[in-house]
Amino acid sequence: MGHGKAPFHSGKSKSYYCPFGRSCVFLNGEAPERILAERDYLSKRVDELEFAMDIGNHQALKLQERIKELEDTNAQLKTDFTWLNS
């Protein structure tokens, strides 16, 4: 570190290096740790929501299949009933 800049972390707590200190202009004045924590939280939430959407889509497909089965049964029963009454 011959040019006087701090390493990527220094001191007791982990701190990401920014030449402007704790409020980085490249991060709209936010601390890098806060931005990274928010990114991790949002990434986890996206994963959870994608999983929920996959379950919902699977259930919707199963319901569509069941509706088709019931429509076919209904049509068959109407045909049988018509044939019996003729």
C-alpha angles and dihedrals in degrees: 000000000000097000098060099254120135119248121251088276133016137168126025100311126057110259127177116227120254121163089223097057127234095344105057116202089208088062098045091264095306125133112255092233091057093049092048092048091050091048091051091049093048092047090053091048091050090052091050093048093047089052091050091049091051091052091047092049091049091051091047090053091049090051091049090052091049091049090052090050091050092047090052091048091048092051091049092049091050090051092049092047092049091049092049093050096048 
